[in-house]
Amino acid sequence: MKVLEFLQKVKQNEINIEDYLSEIVQKVRKINDEYHYFNSIVENPKPEHKGKLFGLPVSVKDLIITKGIETTASSDILKGFIPKYDATVVERLKNAGAVIIGKTVCDAFGFGSFNLNIGKSFQPPLNPIDKKHVTGGSSGGAGGITQKADFTHVAIATSTGGSIECPSAFCGVYGFCPTYGLVSRYGLISYADSLDKIGIIAKYIEDIKPVLKIIAGHDEKDNTSLSQQVKTKEVECLKVGIVTQALEIVNEEIRKAVEGCIKKIEKHAEIVEVSLQKAMKYGVATYYIIATAEASTNLARYCGLRFGRNEKIESKHFREYFAEIRGKYFSEEEKRRILLGTFVRMAGFKQRYYVKATKIRKLVIEEYKQAFNKADIILTPTMAIFPPKIDEVEKMDIIDIYNSDLLTIPPNLAGVPHITIPVQTNKKFPTSIMLCSNHLTDYWLIDIATKIDKWIK
Amino acid sequence: MSERIIEKLCKLACLELSEKEKEKFEKELNKVLDAFNIIDEIEVSTEPAFRPIEEKNKLREDVANATHEFTELKILKAPKTIE
């Protein structure tokens, strides 16, 4: 049942919220035993306020803090951390009557594309279509539960370089990532401040807008929260920009499926070619330099003293204690990104890597602006591959893993809103198309994507 | 990336690694940096973009309000932040 229909039924007392939520908890537990989508499940979830989303079950990625519910970022170093306040997004959802049902598993601190980079205390989520395969990451639990749930539910997830888009594509659901700064980051455990966005994963495209309307908007607690308003847009004949470079690098079956969509869209809109040459060529390197630089400073606070893990400090110097705790509880990928990020900011290398990457990001943003002079929206495949098997990822080279974000990184670097739509293929797994539009045209993009979703079905 | 740089990074990042980890990361990070060096190909004369969208300074007016008051002992009383 779609969100608006559900809310209507609740309003008309056709659904008893208490019974419904109790039934959901049972279902979530059962799914979780088999697929590992949650780090924690709320015992007796119930609405705290009356509001526009009264009774709506919502899962929250375990990278967003929730008052009184363990929040771990799926990292061993934060195991046991119980926040004393809610993130703004959670507060707004609760005030609107939504109900938090649990915290979904993710790659530790959002570091990953396959949701296998998790602490030893956690279990990797399994793909809802075939358990041998990955859900995608980093919001793997959010993608998995959204597909598997046979009840009304919306997942709150985050994206830094593709963490909403990838699992949405691999699990066959819809993912929406807003304009950077539209949704408050207050209470989001920072991976990379200049790239992190909170968005939505949903089973139906119509479920995204009612939830976005609640969580979007200026927040004085977040200094990167935008005070600018979302724009409306009037388009006589929709121009859809196609990026040829993007179609050339994807799996053959994915290319065929995406080209099939373009043919159907062509009946309703004008197709134009746009170029994102710099974004495609330099995007991955630019993204990983900026993201790891910011991550290495953000993770400095986890030292066994203030958050999560702490142990007895014996006769050691503080620095020795910090280094030992960090070495013990950070996973391999967390360590790798801390080292890399520290290196690209280090004296002698900062100008060559970090500063240069921020300048290239400016070029990428300008490239998107130029493309939006030619097209109203830009369409690309979301992922170049189908979800790999878990053991295949374990054998993958680190460069291949980083390159798997090639198509999702550009809109994240530019901070433009984007939405992914699942597309059927001739294979076992679906694939996905990604639509991007200019900054602060988020609601318009969702409306256009809803039309396109109907055209391609 | 050399053994010496890995040692320096561990010190800067306050991170204890085993010898095996140091060896592994040295090899991997060299590979990653080789791939990142693609950015050397492009000349850039633009200003950096530290955020995707720039906003004007949003600082509030610096006005004292009732929640910040001096007690009789001339101690600044701040609002309670933790329950």
Contacts between the chains, C-beta under 8 A, distances in Angstrom:
chain1	res1	chain2	res2	distance
A	84	B	82	6.4
A	84	B	83	6.5
A	179	B	53	7.1
A	180	B	51	7.0
A	180	B	52	4.4
A	180	B	53	5.8
A	181	B	51	7.7
A	181	B	52	7.8
A	181	B	53	5.8
A	181	B	55	7.2
A	194	B	50	6.0
A	194	B	51	5.0
A	194	B	52	7.2
A	195	B	52	8.0
A	220	B	58	8.0
A	223	B	58	7.2
A	224	B	51	6.4
A	224	B	55	7.7
A	226	B	53	6.5
A	226	B	55	6.1
A	227	B	55	6.7
A	227	B	58	6.4
A	228	B	53	7.8
A	228	B	55	7.4
A	278	B	42	7.3
A	281	B	38	7.2
A	282	B	38	6.4
A	282	B	39	5.7
A	282	B	42	6.2
A	284	B	35	7.8
A	285	B	35	6.5
A	285	B	36	4.4
A	285	B	37	8.0
A	285	B	38	5.4
A	285	B	39	5.2
A	286	B	39	6.7
A	288	B	32	7.5
A	288	B	36	6.9
A	289	B	36	6.2
A	289	B	39	7.6
A	296	B	13	6.4
A	300	B	13	7.6
A	300	B	14	7.4
A	303	B	14	6.8
A	319	B	14	6.1
A	322	B	14	4.7
A	323	B	10	7.4
A	323	B	14	4.8
A	323	B	15	5.8
A	323	B	16	4.2
A	324	B	16	5.2
A	326	B	13	7.8
A	326	B	14	6.1
A	326	B	15	5.1
A	326	B	16	6.9
A	327	B	15	5.7
A	327	B	16	3.2
A	327	B	17	5.9
A	327	B	18	8.0
A	328	B	16	7.6
A	330	B	15	7.3
A	332	B	21	7.9
A	335	B	15	6.4
A	335	B	17	6.9
A	335	B	21	7.1
A	335	B	25	7.1
A	336	B	25	6.3
A	336	B	28	6.8
A	336	B	29	7.4
A	338	B	13	5.0
A	338	B	15	6.1
A	339	B	6	7.3
A	339	B	9	5.0
A	339	B	10	7.7
A	339	B	13	6.5
A	339	B	15	7.3
A	339	B	25	5.8
A	339	B	29	6.3
A	340	B	29	6.0
A	340	B	32	6.4
A	342	B	9	5.0
A	342	B	12	5.3
A	342	B	13	4.6
A	343	B	1	7.3
A	343	B	5	7.2
A	343	B	9	5.9
A	343	B	29	7.1
A	343	B	33	7.8
A	346	B	8	7.7
A	346	B	9	7.5
A	346	B	12	7.0
A	352	B	40	7.9
A	353	B	36	6.8
A	353	B	39	7.6
A	355	B	48	6.0
A	356	B	39	5.6
A	356	B	44	6.6
A	357	B	39	6.6
A	358	B	48	3.5
A	358	B	49	5.8
A	358	B	50	5.9
A	359	B	44	4.1
A	359	B	46	5.3
A	359	B	47	7.2
A	359	B	48	5.1
A	359	B	49	7.5
A	360	B	39	6.2
A	360	B	42	6.6
A	360	B	44	6.1
A	361	B	48	7.5
A	361	B	49	4.5
A	361	B	52	7.6
A	362	B	44	7.7
A	362	B	46	4.5
A	362	B	47	6.4
A	362	B	48	6.5
A	362	B	49	3.9
A	363	B	42	7.8
A	363	B	44	6.4
A	363	B	46	6.3
A	365	B	49	5.9
A	365	B	52	6.2
A	366	B	46	7.7
A	397	B	31	7.8
A	398	B	28	5.3
A	398	B	31	6.7
A	398	B	32	6.3
A	399	B	31	6.1
A	399	B	32	6.7
A	399	B	35	5.3
A	402	B	32	7.3
A	402	B	35	7.6
A	413	B	52	7.2
A	414	B	52	5.8
A	415	B	51	7.4
A	415	B	52	2.5
A	415	B	53	5.7
A	416	B	52	7.7
A	439	B	52	7.6
A	439	B	53	5.8
